[in-house]
Every structure is written in structure tokens, then in C-alpha cells.
Amino acid sequence: MKFNTKTIHGGQKPDEAYGAVMPPIYQTSTYAQSTPGGHKGFEYSRSQNPTRTALENGLASIENGNYGLAFGSGLAAIDAVLKLLKFGDEVITTNDLYGGTYRLFTKIFENYGVKFHFIGMENASNIEAYINENTKLIWVETPTNPMMNIIDIEATAIIAQKHLLMLAVDNTFATPYLQRPLDLGADIVMHSATKYIGGHSDIVLGALVVKDKEIADKLYFIQKASGAICGPMDSFLALRGMKTLHVRMQRHCENGKAVAEYLAKHPKVEKVYWPGFEDHPNHDITKQQMDDFGGMISFVAKGNNYEEAIKIVENLKVFTLAESLGGVESLAGHPASMTHGSIPKAEREKVGVVDSLIRLSVGIEDIDDLLEDLAQALG
Ligand SMILES: *Cc1c(COP(=O)(O)O)cnc(C)c1O
């Protein structure tokens, strides 16, 4: 089955009770048993719920994995992966991580004796110097937020396999429409399905997909034992969103390209970060591992003035000033005051988050309205 069919049919079958084409929202905590243990595979909804199972099967299908697991948020999914580790284990990850992931690693898991190395991964060969006998996991995010750096998944997977490490990839920005990490050798794919997979800014939900049964069994145990599951209503909405992922992503990519090219020529714009440009430092790797360039763009307004950047994002009318990304509507954010506000100026500027950096999640509206909005806000 091809990708654009899998988003709709992958892992799905009509409901057994009445043939409902969409899985019903099984809003139940428990299931009748005919005799102790005599049930239809569902006992208690923390362990399993048919609506969640339908979503999990769909997610496994679109990521070319064998097992899917859905959680109450993207961070709950990451939390489950980290619980595969124990005291003394070490993780190598990128120095340009999603802020919430960085916070989970440093403020929660460091307290449990897990050690993290935050390193530049734009060249995968940087990783090997940090591997020792305690290293267990490499955690990669690509493209990164908000600097749109690209990490070579296949090269990283070769290093992980050579040293018997697990490789997990946060595929939130690219989605499996653009990039399939399991096919490139990763062990675990993670999603904030809050973003593109849900696609309508109406849920918070996380997901993991794996190929290997042993890892899947451990993660199912953690999902059940720690209990950070998503409810049936949100599972339904995520599945409904997933069914249009391919058409939405196609438009996100088209609009993203038009916006990136427009901004690159604009006299008030200093620099545009978008992996589709030939002068992006890892453009060649991008072309190898991604099928298109997505709808996430960051840019620096000329003069690098904090107040000026705030004025631009406030003046936008079609773009909404808001956190998050990946919905049908275009959003704009100011990382220095929003997502990266708690990071000291000198620290954030080291990775490129300067005062006038603006991040756009380009939606699927008419491109003319988006460009006109940018023109008036920049003017
Ligand atoms: C939003 C996001 C997360 C966290 O997901 P939540 O659903 O908000 O918990 C993790 N990684 C990336 C890249 C994100 O954009």
C-alpha cells in the first residue's frame, strides 16, 4: 500500500459491531467479562482501548513500523522512551532540542541518574567521541526547532548499530509524509501528534512507533505501568487528522516554499532558515532523507531589534501569534520571548536564536493571503 492510501486505510478495518467506517469513540474504562479473564482482548482502558488501538495501528502503518503506542502528549511519549533506561545510563542528543524535551531530560531524568550529552550533530561523526560503555540511547530531532538544522538519520543509525545503541528520532516536524526514520535504521520514532498528525490544533497527543517486538513489549509495559495514555476522544481526533495528512502536507510544503522564497528576497529580511535552500548547510542530506522541505521556516528581520520583531509578529493578521505548529492555520512565534524566553540571551544566541528571529508554521490557506499578510507586517 502506498503512503497516501495508508494514511486512510493503514491498519484500519470497519468496526466489528456495526461496520462503522470510522472507529467509534469507545468512551469506557472497562469491559464486561463472561468469566474471569474471559474478554475480547480489552480489560481496562489504561492497558487497551479500541479507539486508541485503531490510532496506534494507523500510526504504525504510516511510519512503516510494526507497533504503535499513543500517549497523552508528545512529552509523555518521550518520557516512556527514557524509562527504558536506568541509573548510570548515558544519552547522546542534539544541542538544538525542542525546549520541552531539554527540560524533561535535564530537570527530571538527570535527577534519576541518567546523563545527557548535548552536542552539535550537523556532522554525524561528532557522535562517536561521546560513546562509552554506559551509552544506551541516541536521541535525534530533525529538522530542529527553530533553527531548521538537519541531522543525517542514516549515518547516525550506522553509528548506533555499530555500538549496539538505540536510536530514537523525533519526527514531529517532518512527519512520515516527508521522512521515515525506521526505514533509515532508527529503532524508535516519536511524534508530538499535537502538531501535523492531528493537524487541526485541537488535541495534545504523543506517539511512538517501533519495528522490534522486544522494544515494543517494553514500551507497552511502560505505557500500562506509568499510565500516560490518551483518551478515546483524542485518539479519534488524531486518527481523523491522520487521514488527511498527505493532502495537508503537500500544501504545507507548497506554501512553505513560496513563503521561504518570498522572505529570502525581502529587503527587510536578513536571513531565512529553511532546508530547501541550496545554501542550507545540510541541504544534500535533506534531499536524501526527506521527500520535500515542509512548512516550518524561521527568519531574522534586518537590524536584529527585539522590539521590531515583536512589532512584526503583532502586525500579522492571517498568521496567528501563538505557540505550537503543524495545524491547518498559519502561526507565527517569537522564540526569544516565547519558547526560548527562559534561556539566557548569550546561550540562545550561540545556537542562532537572536532577538529578531521569527518562526513560522506555514498553514494551508491561500498563498496570496499569506504573502500579502507578510508584506504588510514587514512593511
Ligand atoms: C511539541 C513538540 C514536542 C512535545 O509534544 P507535546 O505534544 O507538546 O507534549 C516534542 N518535540 C517537538 C519537535 C515538538 O514540536
The ligand as an SDF file (V2000), in Angstrom:
LIG
                    3D

 15 15  0  0  0  0  0  0  0  0999 V2000
    5.5700   19.9880   20.5300 C   0  0  0  0  0  0  0  0  0  0  0  0
    6.7790   19.1550   20.4010 C   0  0  0  0  0  0  0  0  0  0  0  0
    7.0980   18.1700   21.3610 C   0  0  0  0  0  0  0  0  0  0  0  0
    6.2680   17.9680   22.5980 C   0  0  0  0  0  0  0  0  0  0  0  0
    4.9950   17.4730   22.3070 O   0  0  0  0  0  0  0  0  0  0  0  0
    3.6790   17.7960   23.1860 P   0  0  0  0  0  0  0  0  0  0  0  0
    2.6180   17.1150   22.4260 O   0  0  0  0  0  0  0  0  0  0  0  0
    3.5560   19.2930   23.2580 O   0  0  0  0  0  0  0  0  0  0  0  0
    3.9230   17.2020   24.5350 O   0  0  0  0  0  0  0  0  0  0  0  0
    8.2220   17.4050   21.1500 C   0  0  0  0  0  0  0  0  0  0  0  0
    9.0120   17.5840   20.0780 N   0  0  0  0  0  0  0  0  0  0  0  0
    8.7400   18.5180   19.1440 C   0  0  0  0  0  0  0  0  0  0  0  0
    9.6550   18.6790   17.9760 C   0  0  0  0  0  0  0  0  0  0  0  0
    7.6310   19.3450   19.2720 C   0  0  0  0  0  0  0  0  0  0  0  0
    7.3830   20.2790   18.3500 O   0  0  0  0  0  0  0  0  0  0  0  0
  1  2  1  0
  2  3  1  0
  2 14  2  0
  3  4  1  0
  3 10  2  0
  4  5  1  0
  5  6  1  0
  6  7  2  0
  6  8  1  0
  6  9  1  0
 10 11  1  0
 11 12  2  0
 12 13  1  0
 12 14  1  0
 14 15  1  0
M  END
$$$$
